[in-house]
Amino acid sequence: MGNFDATIPATREEIPASPEETLAAWFLEQAGSCCREGDVLELGPTALGASRFCREGESYLTPDLSTTDWKALRNEYTKRFRFVHLMATGGYDELLTGIETVRFLLRANGIFVISGYRTGDNPASAAAVWQSVLAGTLRPICTTRQRFYGMWGDAGPIQNELLVWMAGHVSGYAAEVHNIARHRLLHLNIT
């Protein structure tokens, strides 16, 4: 299945500065409508720094994606994680398998983040994400230029909470609300 690294969380003083990191930190630490218990998993070569948001008793796992056996990962860690970040690498079928595996790994109301979901050099990533949404399983919460945030559950409460947080945030973040195939999607204009 590959090697897993359990990382000791960094101190809270290392709060992220970029808007993308601030948004990820909000999901990991402040959002009340998502799963608040469980471990954190990051799959791929680029990490969000989510380890710093692990609480006492939680684990942070980072398997080597190049040697990951999706079936073994699913069997060993079903319903263990509150937050899973996947870097969109690989082809369409591989990404669909990865997204479906994440569904088994997340606890109820857990958050799924996929980075690089709409890059020009890998159009398969956007196709796999939206295929999962259109199939009726993955529910979009929000997108940014770099990331797609979703869940397998009712995204409405967390979207409402996110809009309230954004309205009070000093950064001046703005959200566009879209309706796509019967799904409400917030697109956040952050850079």
C-alpha positions as CSV (number, residue, x, y, z in Angstrom):
1,M,0.0,0.0,0.0
2,G,2.9,2.3,0.4
3,N,4.6,4.0,3.3
4,F,2.6,6.2,5.7
5,D,4.1,9.0,7.7
6,A,2.5,10.1,10.9
7,T,3.6,13.7,11.4
8,I,3.6,15.5,14.7
9,P,1.4,18.6,14.3
10,A,3.2,22.0,14.1
11,T,2.4,24.7,16.6
12,R,-0.7,26.8,16.2
13,E,1.6,29.9,15.8
14,E,2.3,28.8,12.2
15,I,-1.2,29.9,11.0
16,P,-1.3,30.0,7.2
17,A,-1.0,33.3,5.4
18,S,-2.1,32.7,1.9
19,P,-5.9,32.9,1.1
20,E,-5.9,29.3,-0.1
21,E,-4.3,28.1,3.1
22,T,-6.6,30.3,5.2
23,L,-9.6,28.7,3.6
24,A,-8.3,25.2,4.2
25,A,-7.6,26.2,7.8
26,W,-11.2,27.3,8.2
27,F,-12.4,23.9,7.1
28,L,-10.0,22.1,9.3
29,E,-10.4,24.2,12.5
30,Q,-13.4,26.5,12.5
31,A,-16.2,25.1,10.3
32,G,-18.9,23.7,12.6
33,S,-21.1,22.0,10.0
34,C,-18.5,19.4,9.0
35,C,-17.1,16.4,10.8
36,R,-15.1,17.5,13.8
37,E,-13.5,14.2,14.8
38,G,-11.1,11.9,12.9
39,D,-7.8,11.9,11.3
40,V,-6.3,13.9,8.4
41,L,-5.1,12.4,5.1
42,E,-3.1,14.0,2.4
43,L,-2.5,12.1,-0.9
44,G,0.0,13.4,-3.4
45,P,3.2,15.4,-3.7
46,T,1.8,18.7,-2.5
47,A,0.5,19.1,1.1
48,L,-1.7,21.8,2.6
49,G,0.1,21.7,5.9
50,A,-3.0,20.1,7.4
51,S,-0.9,18.4,10.0
52,R,-0.8,21.5,12.2
53,F,-4.6,21.2,12.7
54,C,-4.5,17.7,14.1
55,R,-5.8,17.6,17.7
56,E,-4.6,15.4,20.5
57,G,-5.3,11.7,19.6
58,E,-5.6,12.4,15.8
59,S,-3.2,11.2,13.2
60,Y,-1.9,12.8,10.0
61,L,-1.1,10.4,7.3
62,T,0.7,11.0,4.0
63,P,1.0,7.8,1.9
64,D,3.2,7.7,-1.1
65,L,0.7,8.1,-3.9
66,S,3.0,6.4,-6.5
67,T,2.8,3.1,-4.6
68,T,-0.7,3.5,-3.1
69,D,-3.1,0.5,-3.5
70,W,-6.5,2.2,-3.5
71,K,-8.3,-1.0,-2.5
72,A,-6.0,-1.7,0.4
73,L,-6.3,1.9,1.5
74,R,-10.1,1.7,1.4
75,N,-10.1,-1.6,3.3
76,E,-7.7,-0.5,6.0
77,Y,-9.0,3.1,6.7
78,T,-12.8,3.1,6.0
79,K,-14.6,6.0,7.7
80,R,-11.5,7.1,9.6
81,F,-10.9,10.6,8.3
82,R,-12.5,14.0,8.8
83,F,-10.5,15.7,6.1
84,V,-8.8,14.2,2.9
85,H,-6.7,16.3,0.5
86,L,-5.9,14.7,-2.9
87,M,-3.5,16.2,-5.4
88,A,-5.0,15.7,-8.9
89,T,-2.4,13.7,-10.6
90,G,-2.9,10.7,-12.9
91,G,-5.4,10.0,-15.6
92,Y,-9.2,10.1,-15.6
93,D,-9.8,6.5,-14.5
94,E,-7.2,6.7,-11.7
95,L,-8.7,9.9,-10.4
96,L,-12.2,8.5,-10.5
97,T,-10.9,5.5,-8.4
98,G,-9.2,8.0,-6.0
99,I,-12.4,10.0,-5.6
100,E,-14.4,6.9,-5.0
101,T,-11.9,5.7,-2.4
102,V,-12.0,9.0,-0.6
103,R,-15.8,8.5,-0.3
104,F,-15.1,5.3,1.7
105,L,-12.3,7.0,3.8
106,L,-14.3,10.0,5.0
107,R,-16.5,10.0,8.0
108,A,-20.1,11.5,7.7
109,N,-19.8,15.2,6.8
110,G,-16.1,14.9,6.2
111,I,-14.4,17.3,3.8
112,F,-12.7,16.3,0.5
113,V,-10.3,18.7,-1.2
114,I,-8.8,18.1,-4.5
115,S,-6.0,20.5,-5.6
116,G,-5.2,21.1,-9.3
117,Y,-8.7,20.0,-10.3
118,R,-8.8,22.2,-13.3
119,T,-5.2,22.6,-14.6
120,G,-4.6,22.9,-18.3
121,D,-2.0,20.2,-18.3
122,N,-4.4,17.6,-16.8
123,P,-8.0,18.1,-18.0
124,A,-8.8,14.6,-16.7
125,S,-8.9,16.0,-13.2
126,A,-11.8,18.4,-13.9
127,A,-13.6,15.7,-15.8
128,A,-13.3,13.2,-12.9
129,V,-14.4,15.7,-10.3
130,W,-17.5,16.8,-12.3
131,Q,-18.3,13.2,-13.3
132,S,-18.5,12.3,-9.6
133,V,-20.8,15.4,-9.0
134,L,-23.0,14.6,-11.9
135,A,-23.3,11.0,-10.9
136,G,-25.0,12.3,-7.8
137,T,-22.5,11.2,-5.2
138,L,-20.0,14.0,-4.6
139,R,-21.6,17.3,-3.5
140,P,-19.7,20.5,-4.2
141,I,-19.2,23.1,-1.5
142,C,-16.9,25.6,-3.1
143,T,-14.2,26.1,-5.7
144,T,-11.2,28.4,-5.9
145,R,-8.8,28.8,-8.8
146,Q,-6.7,25.9,-7.3
147,R,-9.1,23.7,-5.4
148,F,-12.4,21.9,-5.3
149,Y,-14.0,21.4,-1.8
150,G,-16.8,18.8,-1.5
151,M,-18.4,16.2,0.7
152,W,-20.8,13.2,0.6
153,G,-23.7,14.8,2.5
154,D,-25.7,17.9,2.6
155,A,-23.4,20.8,1.6
156,G,-26.0,23.5,2.3
157,P,-25.2,24.1,6.0
158,I,-21.5,24.4,5.5
159,Q,-22.0,26.7,2.5
160,N,-24.1,29.0,4.6
161,E,-21.6,28.9,7.4
162,L,-18.8,29.7,4.8
163,L,-20.7,32.7,3.4
164,V,-21.2,34.1,6.9
165,W,-17.5,33.6,7.7
166,M,-16.4,35.3,4.4
167,A,-18.7,38.2,5.0
168,G,-16.9,38.9,8.3
169,H,-13.4,38.2,7.2
170,V,-11.1,41.1,6.8
171,S,-9.6,39.9,3.5
172,G,-12.5,41.0,1.4
173,Y,-13.1,37.6,-0.1
174,A,-16.0,37.4,-2.5
175,A,-18.2,34.5,-3.5
176,E,-20.1,33.9,-6.7
177,V,-23.1,31.5,-6.3
178,H,-23.7,29.1,-9.2
179,N,-26.3,26.5,-9.7
180,I,-24.9,23.6,-11.7
181,A,-27.0,20.4,-12.4
182,R,-29.2,21.0,-9.3
183,H,-26.1,21.7,-7.1
184,R,-25.4,25.1,-5.5
185,L,-21.7,25.9,-5.8
186,L,-19.8,28.8,-4.3
187,H,-16.8,30.0,-6.3
188,L,-14.5,32.0,-4.1
189,N,-12.6,34.8,-5.8
190,I,-9.4,34.4,-3.8
191,T,-5.8,34.4,-5.0
